[in-house]
């Protein structure tokens, strides 16, 4: 396999993702805990999928595996037909360079400016665009054009998450993975971040997996998959559904 380009061209369709009987365990003291158990899932290019379930259900583990940050104990993870768990060395690094990650805790470098944080993933790479100009464009897209030179530590939580989203897009990803992207934010700011993510996804055509325990967030997606105790226990197609009625269905009484 040739290493995939670090920066796929704009306008390409989102990635196709498939998990085939994926199992992942981890050690917790002397115990072995199952993070995922025989999970099979197929995600179409450009689809927005909410991965739901309570804390400890396996949502973060699934995203880490799909993003190449971890490898399964068994099963296969295919991205555009390539089994990413079988990649090694520079091939694995190149793959991770094609994925956008949005973390719940932002993981920004506090002493660096918003702009420098956005372009940090591509600084060591040879790319076919002006890195700082692209960073400025992305900050403008997330409503922070006037904050480019501000150190990340001086930004509000919502602003930091916007910077994190811009950073996730700097490598022109075809696959965006967002782990509880509104989890540390108040409800109004969370709604703004969710709207921003869906707008950017529509503009760039990325496939997006969004891990959340928030039914309001899940109701805005095209598809919902539910994990419990590491197992896939339910799926629901939300395409064409009204978000308010969807929210009522998946929230239950009250």
N, C-alpha and C positions, 0 to 999 in steps of 0.2 A: 504494500500500500504506500502511495506517495503521501508525504505529510500534507494535510489540508492547509489551505492558505490561512494565515493568521487573521486576515481581514477580508472576509468574503465581500464581493461587491454589493452595493445597495440594490434593492429590488429583487433579490433572490427569495424564493419561497422559503417558508420556515422549514425547520428540520422535522423529519419523521422519527418518532421515538417508539421503541418497543421493548418491553421487559418480558422475558420468558422464564417463568418459574424461578424468580430471583429470591434467594435467601441470604440474609446477612445476620451474623451473630456478633456479640461483643462480650468481653469479660468484665464483670463487675465484682471485684473481690475474687472470691472463689467460685462464684456463680457464672454461668453462661446465659446471657440474656439474648433473646431473639428480637432483633430490630425489624426484620422483614421475613416473612415466611411464605415461600412459594407464590410470590406476587407476579401476576401476568397482566400486562396492560399495554394497549396500543394507542398512540396519540398521533392524530393526523397533522400534516404540515399546517402551520398557522393557527392551530387550535389553542384556545385559552382554557386550561384545565385547573380547577380548584382541587387540591389534595387536602381533604379534611379529616378531622378526627381529634380526639382529646390529646393532651400532652402525653408523650410517650407512645403514641400510636405508630410511629415510624415515618412521619412526614419528612422530617429533616434528613433522615437516613436515605429515603428514596431520592430526594433532590441531590444529596451528595454523591450518590451512586450514578445517577444520570449525568451529573456534571463531571464525572471522572475524578472526583476528589477522594473516592474510596472505591474499593473493588468488592464484588459479592463473593460469598463463600461458594455459591453454586448458582447456576442459571446464566442467562445471557442478557446483556443490555445492548441493544442495537440502536445506533443513531445513523439514519440514512443507510441502513444495512450493514454498518461496520460495528463489529463487536468491540466496544471500547475497552472492555476488561482485558482484552488480549493485546492491546497496544502497550508498548513499552518505550521508555526513554523519550526521545524527542518527538515521537509520534503522539505519545500521550500528552506531552506538553503542548504540542500544536493543537490537539483537539481541545484542551482546556482553554486555549486562546481564542477559540471560536464560540465560546459559551459566555453569556452574560450572567453574572451573579448579583443578586440584591439580597443582602443579609439583614436580619432583624436589628442587629446592633451596629449597623453601618460599616464598621471597620475602616473608618477614615483615619488618616494621619493628621492629628490635631494641629501640628505645627506648620503643615503645608497649607497653601491656599486652596480654595475650592477648585480652581482651575488645575493646579498641580495634582490634586487628588483625582480629578476626572481623567487626566491623561496618564496617570501612573502605570496602568496595565500595558500601555503601548510604548512607553519610553524606551525599553530595551529592544524593540522590534523595528525591523525595516518595513515601512508601510508606504502606501502610494498616496498619502494625503498629508497635509500640514497638521501636525498633532495639536498644536496650540489653537489653531483656527477651528479645528473640529471640536476641541474642548469648549471653546467659546460658543460655538453654535449649539452644542448640547446644553450648556448652562442656560442659554437663551430659551431653548425648547422647554426646559423645566422651570422657567420663570425666575432664573437667578443670574441674569446677564450682569446686573449691577453688583454682584457679590463675588465676582471671579477672583479678586485679589484678597478676599477676606480669609484669614486662617479658619480652618474647619472648626476648631474649638470654640470660636466666637459665634457660630451659627446656631439657630434653634434646632430642636429635634426634627421638625418638619423640613427645615432647610437642609439639614445633614442627610436626610433620607432622599431628598431631591438630588443632591450631589451624588449619592450612592447610585441612584438610578441612571444619572448621566454617565457615571463611570462604567456602569454595566453595558452601556450602549456604545462606548467609544471604539470597541473592536468590531462593530457592525455584526453583532451576533445573529444567527438564525435560530438560536435557542436561548430563551431567557428563563432563569430559575430564580424565583423570589420566595424567600423563607420568612413567613410572617412579616411582610413588609410594612404593615400598619400596626404591629403588635405593641410598640412602645409609644404610640401617638394617641392624642385625644381624638374623639370621634370625628370632629369636623376636619382636622388635619388628615386623619386617616382616609376620609372620603375623598379629599383632594388628591392624595397620593394614589388612591385606587383609580380615580378618573384619569389621572396623568398616565398611569401604566397602561390602561386600556386604550387611551388615545395614541400613545406611542406604539403600542402593539399593532393597532390598525394602520398606522402610517408606515411602519417598517415590515409588517407581515411576519413577525417572529412567531414561532411556537412558544407558548408560555405555560410553565407549570408553576402554580402559586400555592404554596403550603399555607394553610390558615385553619384556625379553629373558630373563626368569626363567620357566622352564617350570612351577615350582611355582605362581606367580601365575596363569599362563595356564590351568592345570588347574582352577582354581576358577571360571572364567567359563563362560558358556553357549555361546560360539562363539569360534573362533580363526581369525584371518586372518594370513597370513604375508607379509611384505614382504622382498624382497631386491633390492638395487641399485635401489630406487625402484619396483619392479614387484610387483604382487600375484601371488604364485606358488602360493598354496594357501589353502584354506578348510576348516574342519571344524566340524560341529555337535556341541557337547558336551552339549546338553540331555539331562538324565536320566542322564548318565554318572557313574560313581563317580569322584570326584576322584583317588583313589589309582591306579586302573587307567588313567585318562586321563593322569596324570603319567608312568606307565611308558611309555605309547605315544608321548607327544610328546617324552620325554627320550631315548629310544633306549637302546641297551645301556649298562650301567654307571651 
